[in-house]
Amino acid sequence: MGSSELEQMKAHLHMDCAHPPEKSWERRFDDEGKKIAMFSMTLNDMMAIVPLVIKVLGLNLKDNAQGLASVYDPLKKWMDNCYRGVPLGGIGAGSIGRSYRGYFQQFQIFPRIYEEKPILANQFSAFISRPNGKSYATVLSAPNADVLKGIDKAGIGSWDWKLKEKNCTYHGLFPRSWTVYNSEPDPEIKITCRQISPFIPHNYKESSFPVAIFTFTLHNSGSTPANVTLLFTWANSVGGKSELTGNHTNSRMTSRDGVHGVLLHHRTADGHPPVTFAIASRETDGVRVTGCPRFTMGPSNSGDVTAKDMWDDIKKWESQIDEWQRPILQDKSLPEWYPVTLFNELCYLNAGGTIWTDGQPPKNTSLSSATEPFNLNTFSTVANGGVGASGSAVDGILSTVATATERSNSAAAAAMGTALLRDSEENVGQVVYLEGMEYNLWNTYDVHFYASFALLSLFPELELNLQRDFVRAVLLHDPRLRHTLDGATVPRKVLGLVPHDMGLNDPWFEVNVYMLHDPSRWKDLNPKFVLQVYRDVVATGNAGFAEAAWPAVYLAMAYMDQFDRDGDGMVENEGRPDQTYDLWSVSGVSAYTGGLWVAALQAAAAMAGIVGDGAAEAYFRGRYHRARRVYTDELWNGGYFNYDNSGGATSSSIQADQLAGQWYARACGLEPIVDDDKARRALATVLDYNVMRVKGGTVGAVNGMRPDGSVDGSSTQSKEVWTGVTYAVAAAMIHEGMPEAAFKTAKGIHDAGWGRDGFGYAFQTPESWTADGGYRALHYMRPLGVWAMQWALSPPELHKELRLAAAAAASPEDAALGQEKFDKVASMLRLPEHQQHKGILRALYEVLRQLLLPA
């Protein structure tokens, strides 16, 4: 054992893991919580959303007929379940939920498939007897009457469901939880059940295990000894009614090192891969283990087991988890609710439909087509002899785009980023996770922009591989036509565009399953890509990643040039919802997209400096200064940055997320894109209007407010509170030296989502809720953005001086050369001009809304 491992084990010996930490999410079993509910639609909402829902249902019928999964099912009824707790398992191999009342629920063994109802056979039970003849028995969970309704009275219904709920308390701090049964069932015994899953930062092996460990600690305060038997029962089920489908088998495991267990072999249906559960326990002094594969009680002298090393590893896992969490938990400068929210929001990386592959190229399941996708992978920087001041990568882009004729439907035409790894770099695999429990899109990029701070902070190699996939995807062109819900017929993916997502039924090969609008006209995807790539480069210091990503970064910037209509260096929105707020129209120069573009120009210049492309650096630097001036001149009104400069009815709205570009520039270690005093004043306005003027600041930041203090009701999304965006706004406040405002802003999300008197969204934080608590998009990716707050509070050391090649000081000639090359590439990437035609019903709706439902 090495010295570091020895020190780690010594630290573990001093840990008191059997007792819950002082800071955790806590509920008593008799806490009834609050039933969750979807948001209620106004007439305005229905006119906007109902036509889309009808179209989605039509698409779903087509998908179902072809045996394909659907992106969104508006008819899916989700349980009004407010009893969730810390889920079981690591990352990428499925998840099993557990209620804070002790039972198991929310099975997500297979991607996209959620079985919410509890499996009541899955229980811990306690049997206690004393020498004086007293005995006690109970199941160690407390389902409410609705859950127990309809169960077999002669079977599970006959078990001892008589736990005194008021004596039992749950404590959750992902990836661990503690359930304390105080004087239950024996009044003189306290039982503590500790649940541990191997979610261990910077650990790329055990963190992928589909494993959970339960450790029981018993304290006898009585005057006589007690004989305690703990029973763990587990049905051979993957959720729902699957245990009744037949042909499942159970078997004992071979005993070794004192470990006994049972294997439950599940015969899966519908083409899903086979599943085998294993439950096991280890005998120690005073502890005897028996295994009963078929619930037939009796002596057992056999049972399987795992290696002894695994049980020692469990202690190391918990020591590493404690070492990671302890500094934040003990930081007295942080409000008590903050660490609880910070760690528990991470449950989405476990329960968000995450898949962690081995990183090997997948088999393409797309049907052959007359128009195949192709990938411009021939201008790799390695093939061109590296990147230097001569700008060979840009020259390679020019020649390759101009002569691109090679098409293939092989792995080369897939967004497989692991191909960009150097020989010296370890392939830790690829990760995809869903946008939300209701929205089935892998790695939705505009949302990952917020959530990525969690992955980068804790598993940076996975984050880099996720970004490598998008690097490859930028170079992908897929001309196969598809129809969007707003009536357009468009190519699936065009060259230079950062895709909205990695697909659904055929990820990496069939990207962009988003169908509401044409993603090729979105204005935030490409700037978000450039900012994330640069941030990840300077955060990890990975020179190979910078070199591999540079051609895609350059193409992504060149693609955006077509949206600068007046040549002032700034991109403009097109009067439609062409960014992450995809139901909230915006026109002209906008605070959100414009700020992202300004920050991306600065990041692109910095990336060019890293790879030694002096001409590109000079060009992007000059354009950055031009766009920065336009941003402030067009939008600053003395108190905040206007929503947009179109002069429309909502142009002067106060957007909570108006400084997204400023926030990311700070997070990347770049210079601010607006003056410090303007940033602080704008954020103070957001705190005053978007936070404090709605329910006294107890629900988070409303997306849009009007200058008169009313909520912007111009769209469904403008009046929502977006949980992940609120965390991002708080992070921006921290970067600007406003921590008190930041915690006041983010506390609304804690109180509304996690608080005892909140809306009941613990361990299932949605994308949004209204001021009254109605949710949209349950259990969503964006709330992982709380880790952007931690990034701001404890900024990592950034490798801003990283250089792959020396570049001479930029000259006017460099800038001119950089612009010449940029203009050539940009001209090759322009989309054909088209007019967006509106149907009669849509046009009528917009007229009626303006007349009858003003903002």
Steps between C-alpha positions, in 0.01 A plus 500: 500500500643840395547789739207694353270199536623449857422860588162461340424192706613678818267785420221250451556361847429843644180542300169447672313387193234318699345832601341743252695819432379822654402630157273276295154491348283376787146364519305300755302206368175663607569808285226489238677745272314677223367333190664637189297635210560620146465868422153618407469655155343833427309564177817655363698186586240270347495691173877468478547146628192295401574512123852377572369218719269384221794487258714315755231235540495449125877457490483257791257280310749479213789426736305229682406337172872472419591377846685821583511693824335841507662822615200606708173336596247765608256229610740341746360523853766540766436410861444790738785362708661728756661220704828455314840454657858430392504250209719189482795438270791672333503673161382357172367155590143572600347619823260387769326762709425480868232685691580692815237270654728202444363317196649460149343670200579681173677217316705623206694188405474567126556838333189719468276247677375604843294268718384729777289276721659338805579129502373421848675164523830691505539571870717492806331348804612464861428220748613555859474270800625521860564236767189609691283382215420839353516512121438759233471490122430752226574593143740795506299720266173687512310515171188711526150360454494577127816296440374205704160506332427188298789281618445132572373478859614140528848579369680829542193646663545261792844638586546719807434850363477658843803725520442808716579768247562780748804312637673464164708768326667507160817698420612534136832633372577350159652246448419390857197491724428406859170366630469506878242278668497636854335250739357307207390232518658438843464808726852446632680457166600757240565370150688713247504392135771670295471486121814559290550508122843527335468851357863603552644806324792432264443125534416357157467136599298443816286808428349306209393204714125427532547444871360620832609396848282501810672502836296452816612627839308393811509661844346317794417731792319227694630297795473165324666368183296483182504259209441703183422350160497720191320370193558639151244388242530582131267412215637387165364810329624794297196702600131501421350153458814344355536252787181330376613447141653160576816305425705686762735291716680550829812323622744504788843649458806302598609590851846651539669720760190481717278660240167342414250609240236428241495560124171600337510434125236709323377402155439836341247577229470738204858449390657641815832352614493235774520607864629314803457645847725394785431551869774400739624550854815413690521304824702648786534421869150477640338526158365199309378520140254270326390519138156392379463519121127428508395649833488152649616547857731232634865424567739591225861401487571644164485830334717684268729770552718755361868538565618618838668798338164644402395533862821681583444725199166608641679659795731681259203623297339654803828653611544659158143630498549647846831658398330663201195632684644591840667834408177637355286366785732658756533837324340741748474775238236304308130499592385165640264427212766546230709180543179298525379632166845484340553130567143380461451657156773258384247219517415589140833360381383168641126510430488715186504209257878511486694252284876457534649307209842344453580765239525256212324593173135392513327307229309727266133407505381769256326377190688559177394810314557648160640809668754390757672702770865579459767634731775744412766327704781536248633831629612367835776707649717192535475425128592858426810479710356683797371853537733793479517866416445415136145400585526157335178383665305787344664433163398137537143607574491717188627229268294222653169687512547613145568150366289288733365215291576192704193364671476198725257337734763349727641594835678787324158660448413479866563741784747263667735731688721227644668483157660834591688356797876485473675166539625608841151590627284246682155438358268510801194457281215722393205621697154603386219614723145610433380857495232399745277220615234626257727623220684211335797665334860398569745770609281800419776751444337832583403351837832326562647850477364550852532144631855446374661657805407189700662259256807719449551546875461133593569288190699722263606218267136414433427866435786518248374192318148646488643814344708291257175351372374849423832594342449216255134589457582856388688342207204277414257578219182294473275616212216259575182707528278519805191699597480738793187580697493857371451370145851512355677226303870515577817289487563302815841659561698752299875547493628745761194482722535374855214248528229555754541145630670166433179335385274238652447171317840502329723730706823629343375399153164677491541826688247783536178321589373832639197583289332816631701737278789472255816479717710629211358847564560499874738772614627366833625149417822598323609771748430259786719240332794739462469615860479148640792375296720789607397465863576128496839561336617751762341302785677174410811634325447235235701621200397205284134584547564863402677392182232248404214741568637809325369423144149445639521816711600698192221350289243566774598868509498529121153346484365775726620777269187467285291630788684832508261673262647850511872422523554667837662191649191404704256218418127567503204283593232450236173577677441140602595285802843415361686407819451295818186700585325329212151638562612858568558702182784749472606737225812696409787545743405321824641492850518120514627397158695820443691456823582141418631606160722773645645257754549233231698744283736558788526125569570431130779758503648337809475155339674630190777626725533158662538320167725770357274635225596867512281610211185346648587637843536852362176475306290363787653748745409795277148374441457440873568867576254610230223268620563595863432866420183414306372287787518781752395779263192316379375344823616689811223724635664621817363228728529175305544360150176497302360168384566609140530818292206440265277757668227239536248467781739295714833650395539671836430186701746411774641156423645310795757334271605824326866470605559138397791612282654702781462206740677258265777746418572530872481123547752452217743751645441743212455873537143617570290587195332794678626751752504382860257767622251420224516128577437556871221747435327264254523209745367719781202578275447128441508439876252782560255417220536135392569359846362714782184632331360151448389321817756696700794317343389154613469336156816605315545740207213543254635501144340828392368804683358826371638837612175566689568200726256262335593158360562489124209288380583516130588130489477185709872513576533870581282455809669182622774456758776287347681326781833454324497856367443631853813314612688651203384851592622436855837386360524821297433699817783319681740580216403866531571509873134475607487178709219620727278571198602164350395295800178699535422422135586128512330445836168538325570182303597316816195619692253434217651173378663347806352684797256342743232753404590500130347340193629144557766471229785352704711258291296585189570869438310605188605736224254760622212588723256786517463729797227266625720191473367331186787322326602447141751229404552295815849386604711706264866546406542876543483513884846341504598861433518546878860383453565825314452667837767277653728575203459870576545457876816288465646585159737231370844587375467574129776435247457830318865510394472171312667526157549230237702721270656841523333776304646839423321813614199568280532764231237674287603268219421199722154634573437561129619148413288355779191678370565391143518133597207529738278662237579220254408226746191688618374542143518123447287433805210737433152353507271567204282802560143404570186660625326349797143438393233501764184296484163672514434380856840618618457842343150529646631399841766773497246766402256390770770483763609856432141624510366302794800386702756779512830434674 
